[in-house]
Amino acid sequence: MTKVSITTLLDAGAHFGHQTRRWNPKMKPYIFGSRGDIYIIDLKQTLYGLDAAYTFVSNLTRKGGTVLFVGTKKQAQEAVADAANRCGMPYVNARWLGGMLTNFATIRARVKRMEELEAMDADGRMALLPKKEQILLHKELAKLQTNLNGIRNMKKVPDAIFVIDTNREGIALHEAHRLEIPVVGTLDTNCDPDDVDYGIPANDDAIRSVRLLADFMADAVIAGTGADVTAAEMAGEAAAADAVAEVAVEAAADVAEGAGAEVAADVVADAVSE
């Protein structure tokens, strides 16, 4: 299981929000304070959010539910694909096609077309076509694979979606809301917490932060599908966070001023040991 604590969140840069002029006032309960012109996310709230999301996802997948992982921004593409593949869930990491949820029958037809082209390419039928037609079909296949490869085995609309950067994935959220599909999503300081059912306050721009969160959600899926994983440690971390939060923000300030993640981790480690 991916170990998540105040220290690992700090090390991943999950505490850094956006500039104070770029924020959503609804995120105020999830912000500890600011250093300079950068908001610092309350990592206690991050742990609570992770715990709630973990419980929901593991319970859902234990009943056979499917979670669609979504993250199309550059920083999230690899992490989302890796996490989804590890836990056997579908994903979208290149482009969200309109109607991917609300017009699912059409999307399934495009997946079928992709599989037909793959079969033609594999058995040599495509090579028998005129050169110009081969080029066009290869281009079509490459585009379909880029956009649909992650959902080729998704036979029905998912039971929930996990979203990295809820601001960027507005169309996905809109479609999920229309179909009353629960949304688990990251909440940076410029996001609207009302857009999600299970929010995780955290930096959604730093690659290490994104990967940590995606891996944790993959662990939640695996817990529900049979692995012996528990959220008990998360609950303990959340309870202990009150005592550590102020020290954590001091460490975050050091990081922001260039001291580096190791300094932050050392400060928090000292606080915990005391």
N, C-alpha and C positions, 0 to 999 in steps of 0.2 A: 504494500500500500504506500502511496505517496505521502510522506510525512509532512504535515503542514503545521507550522507553529509561528509565533511572532517572529522568531529568528529567520525561518526560511522565507517568510513573506517579505521581511526587510531585505534579505539577501537577493531576492528576486526583483526588488524595486516595486513591489505591489502597493506600497504606501504613497507613492507619488501621484498626485492628481494633476489637473490642468492648471493653467494660470488663473489667478483669482478673477480676472475679467472674463474668463470663459468658463462659466459654471452654471448649473441649474440650481436655483434656490431650494428646490425640493430635496436636494442632496445634503442639505445642512445637517440633518441628524447623523449623517455618516462621515462627517468631516471633523477631525480632531482640532485642527487649527491650520495656520499657514506659516511658512518660512519664506521670507521675501515675498515674491509674487506667486508662489506655488502652494496650492492647497495640499495638506497632508491628510490622507484618508485614515480614519480610525480603524486600526487593525483588529480591535476587539469586535467591531461590527462585521469585519471581513470574516472572522472565525465563526461568528453566529450565522452569517449568511451561508458559509460553506457547510456548516453542520446541518442547517435546514434543507439545503439543496441535496446534500448527500443522502439524508433520510428519505426525501421524496423520490429521488432517482432510484435508489436501491430497492425501495418498496415497489415502485412501478415495474422495474425490470424483473423483480422476483415473481410478479404475476404474469410475466411474458410480454410486458410492454416494450415498445421501441422508442429510443431517444435519437432524434436527428441532431447531429453536431453541425453548427453553422459558424463559419468564420472566413470571410472572403478577403479581408485586408491582408497585405503582404506579411505582416508580423504573425498572423494567425494561421496561414495556410498550411504550413508543414506540421505545426503542433496539432491542429484540428484533425488532419488526416491520420497522423500517427496515433493519436489517442483513440479515435473512432475505430481504426483498424485493430488496435490492441484489444478493444472490448467487443468487437464484432458488431458495431453499430454503423448506420449510414451517415454520410457527411456531405456537406456542400462547402467547398473551399475556393472555388474559382469565381463563379458568378451566380447570383440568385436569379433564376428565370421566373418571370412573372407567371403565377398560376401553379407554381411548384407544389403548393398544397391545395389551393382552391380549384385548380383545374388538373387534378392529378391524373385523370384518364389520358389526357393529351401528353403529359410528361411520360407516362408509361409507354405510350405509342412511340415516343422519340427514343426511349431506351430500347424498345424492340427493334427499331430501325438501326440503332447502333450495333446491336448484336447481330443483325443480318449482315451488315457491312463487314463486321469482324469475321463472320463465317466465310463470306466471299473472299476476303483477303487471305484467310488461313488455308482454304482449299484450292486456291489458285484461279478461281473464276474471275476475280478482278483483273488478274494479269492478262486475261484473254481479251479484254476490252480495248478499244482504241486508246492511245496514250493520253489524249486530252481528257477523255472520260475517266481514266484512272486517276489523273491528277485531281479532278474535281471530287471524286468519291473519297480519295485519301484526305483531302482537306475537310470534307464533311465529317468523315470519321474522326479525325483529330479534334475537331470542334466539339462533337458530341461526347467524346471521351473526356475532354477537359471539363465540361460542364455537368456530365451525368454519371461519370464512372463511380463516384462515391455513393450513388443511390441506385445502382443497377439491381441490387438485391432487395430493395425496399418495395414490397408488394402492395403496401397500403399506406395511407396517411399515418405519420408517426403519432404516438401517444403523448409525446412532449418534444420540445426542442431546447437545445442548449446553445446559447448565442454568445459569441465574443463580440463586443462592441455593439450594443443595442441601438446606438445612434446610426451607425452605418447600415445595419440590417433592418431598416424600417419596413421594407416591403415584406420581409419574412415575418416580422412581428404583426403587421397588419393582417396577413393571411392567417396566422395562428389565432389571432383574436377572433377573426370572423368564424373560424371553425371551433372556437373554444378549446384550443389546444394549449395546455399549460406551458409557460415559458420560464426557463431558468436562464438568467443572463448576468453578465458582468456589468457593473455600474461604476463607471468613472465619474469624476466630479461634474462632468458636463451632460450627464444622462438623466433621464426621467425615471425614477423608481416605480412610477405607476404603470410603466410599460411591461413590467415583468411580474410573474407570480412568486418567483424565488430569486431575489437579487443578491449578488455577491459584490459588495463594494471593493473595487480594486483597480489598479492601473491596467487598462486594456490596450496599451501601446507598447510596453516593454516586452520583448520576446520571451524573456525568462519568466515574467509574471504570467503571460498568456499560457505558456507551456505548463507551468505549475498548476494553473486552474484547470486546463484541459485534461491533464493527467489525473487530477483528483476526481474529476467527473467520470473519467474512464474507470477509475477504481470503484466508484459508486455503482456503476453498471455491473462490473464484475462481482461485486458483493451480492447484488441481487440475483445474478445468474448462477451462483453456486460457490464462489470463492469465500473463504473464511476471513472476511474483513469486517471490522467494526468501527463505528463512529465514536466510540467511548472516549478515545484519546482526544478527539476534536472537542467534545463537551468539556473535558478537563482543561484544555487549552483556553477555551472561552471563559471559563470561570476564573482562571488565573490571570486573564488579560488585564483586568482592572488594576492590579498591582504593578503591571509592567508597562502600561500604556504611556505614562509620562516619560519614562526612561526611553521607551522606543522612539518617541517623537524627537527627543534630544539626539538620539543616534541618527534619526532621519535627517536632522539638520546638519549633522556632521557630513553625512553622505552628500547632501545637496551642496555643501561648501567644498566638496572635493576630497573629503577624507577617505571615501571608499567604503564599499559594503562590509569589508572585514572589520573596520572600526565599529560600525553599527552592530554587527553580530557580537563583537567582544563586549560592548557596553550592555547589551541585553543579557548576554550570558552571565555577566557579573551580577546583574540585578536579580536574575532567576536564582542564582546560587545563594544569594543572601536571603 
